[in-house]
Amino acid sequence: MKLFLIGILVTASVAGLFFMQQGPNAPDTQATFRMALSSEPPTLDWSLATDNVSMRVIENLMEGLVSFDKDLKPQPAIATHWQVSEEGLRYTFYLRKDVYWSDGRALRAADFEYAWKRLLNPETASEYAYFLYDLKNATEYNGGKIDDPSKVGVKALDQHTLQVDLKKKAVYFPAMTTFVGTFPQREDLITRFANRWTEPEHLVTLGPFQLKEWQHEYRLTLTANPHYYEGRPPLDRIIFYLVEEETTALTLYETGGLDRVSLPPIAIPSYQDHPDYHHVPFLRGYYYGFNHQAPPFNNAKIRRAFSMAIDRSELPQILKGGEIAAGSWIPEGMFAHNAKIGLNFNPEKAKQLLAEAGYADPSKLPEITLSFNTDPTNRLIAQNIQAQWKKNLGIDIQLDNLEWKVYLKQLQTETPQIFRLGWGADYPDPDNFMNLFTGTSGNNYTGWANPSYDDLISEAASESLPEKRLALYDRAQRILTEEDAAIMPLFFASQNLLVNPKFEGMMLNAMDILPLKHLRPISHKGGDS
Amino acid sequence: MNLSFLIRRLLTTLPVLWLVASLTFVIMHLVPGGPFDREKKLPPEIQANIDAKYHLDLSLGEQYLFYMKGLLRGDLGPSYKYIGRDVSDVIADSLPVSMQLGAAALLIALVLGLGAGLSAAANSSSRFNHLSLFAATAGISIPNFVLGAFLILVFSHQLKWLPPALWEDSRSIILPAITLGLAPAAYIARLSRSSLMEAAAQDYVRTARAKGLSEMRILFVHVLKNALTPIITIIGPLTAALVTGSFVVEFIFSVPGMGKFFITAVTNRDYPLIMGVTLVYALLIIIANLVVDLLYTLVDPRVQLE
């Protein structure tokens, strides 16, 4: 029947050609901000969203217990404050009493309890359920080992108090409640509208904007929420257009159709002196991993030699996007970043290490292949690294590129000798980056496991004194990138943007979180209440 | 019109669609990688929950039967990428846009192609003939991403006459429709020129001339009608291809059509969406070919539908 209905659309659609809507360049008396999204948001259900595009929209529709300030420091949002028990296992969040959903109903602590349990419910099948695995019994409930959600460590004590019990001390926990998956939800509406609850006619939110229109595959329109607890935002409207091609977005910006775009790499050098240009660091690392399970990279000396034979400063020069060359792993802009850590470029020492490993003659090494997923930037980097190893070590390596999903499958089943991967921050804490390479991490494709490293990461996660925590992460980073050279960090990424100077208050940050509630047109300053 | 022919043809549609669905199902599962493989690997508990939700924990044979049962009910299943949306919703949202764009491109292709073909055939030894032949060859050879970028540069950047992208008003359709329609126009021009010239050399045309009919009447009444058969033959699959969208053109001009799903559904391993767009495409090809067969009887009375 649905196929038949689609057939009927054949006729109807041609007729629709002449009834298209008013254009974007029509005079607009409202304070409207227009920007591009790189694809259709896969979902606006914040229990299921995993991608940056969906998050970008949700972050302007909703808020959680805690939000980040411009320096990515957690600050109270819906929670006015919170208390931590002496042993660090119980958090009690106290909620504001003036927060209302867009249908007029007051927010309740039970809305958080419902949302968190829904995230962990196996039937929801949320990919980011592990964000709440620090809660007592969360992993067991999500994994189906217990059926009773009341055993999960989250409980609404009354209308405005939420109690959270953790299974282990996690000093970063308040920062995790900035994540969209922890935002409150309305059980009544989700039960009533099922999969359709995120459509504009049903979606009820409590953030600075509300969803007015969602024309799938094309655009979303958000309008100011007059009931927002911080007051109505200065912007009347945000329009997100779905523009996948970066050069098309740039053309639209240049012709006045958009107010903010990300620059495609090829265009960055031409715009670096442009008054609208902004360069912002990004909490995203790019690294090459070694397969430790097979020769030759089961030998730390060889891994160190390969890492030391790379002059990482060449990479920002060829990529031209303001990347930060790095031999360490915790990115710039994050607590415990230490640029002094990492193996420095030293080709002589690298050759010596190879000789010590029994390969004074590099031609005796087995054939080595560097694998990456198909992408022009990845290829450019791989070719540079290939040339540097040839020049500095006299080693010929082969390059192998694969389509993304095929590449991921190969990482899981037949890990290449050297492989490319990246990691972007889920929350701005070093635990998110360093946990990646523990022996039990599912994202550690290297096959490397070092109990000392694992102990340091575990200890750092529960250490509340910043100085001690810093020292623990320094030590762990030295093991990861110098002593064991388990991976070879290359650089930290950056964002390159154009923003219409007619707007002020754009909050640019290293997490690429984009709250637009403080944004205002410069000629429109009297808009908020 | 032969009703039994129509019924027979419509009945043969079902096994064709079943074959297309089965082959697509097998081929897409042969490709390595799964829909929920991510850069950030999922914990096993979460992977198990997702597999159970989308029935990916069943054997491949069971998944096939599950899908086919749904298909018999007209249910194309949920998209794995666009969570909470059925594949039929995704297609219903995007196919009308592709059809609008495809219809406009087809119109351009037919008007320009037939016009150029007719002019060239009518002036077979003139400079115009050579010029149109050159233009048609160039039209086929220029990739549409080059043509699209060129049109944006001239008409949006320089002249500022037309929007460079988006799908806001009736002006938005012009550049993508030209980009999409020019190559088929060139193809139709070449085909119609040679077909018209072949028909013009037939004895009945000489007879018509001997009877003193005007050249215009000979061209439009005697030559064109008899030269249409090969053109109609290609219009069927061409229509199906144009109205289901073009990845490149939709990408360049940010058109919210269905064409992109032929690529992105595969790269995302969105199995139900791959099946959905393939079946819609197959269905449209079948319908277009049926219409072509019916049109044959109109232009050539010798053709009998049996």
Interface residues (C-beta under 8 A of the other chain):
Chain A: M1 K2 L3 F4 L5 I6 G7 L9 V10 A12 S13 V14 G16 L17 F18 M20 Q21 Q22 G23 P24 N25 E40 P42 T43 D45 L48 T50 P122 E123 T124 A125 S126 E127 A129 Y130 Y133 T139 N142 G143 G144 N195 R196 T198 Q215 H216 E217 Y218 Y241 L242 V243 E244 E245 T248 T251 L252 E254 T255 G257 E403 W404 K405 V406 Y407 L408 K409 Q410 Q412 L421 G422 W423 G442 N443
Chain B: V31 P32 G33 G34 F36 D37 R38 E39 K40 K41 L42 P43 P44 E45 I46 A48 N49 I50 A52 K53 Y54 R73 G74 D75 L76 K81 Y82 I83 G84 R85 D86 S88 D89 V90 I91 A92 D93 S94 L95 P96 V97 M99 Q100 A103 A104 I152 S156 H157 K160 P163 P164 A165 L166 W167 E168 D169 S170 R171 S172 I173 V243 F251 I252 F253 S254 P256 G257 K260 T267 R269 L279 V280 L283 L284 I287
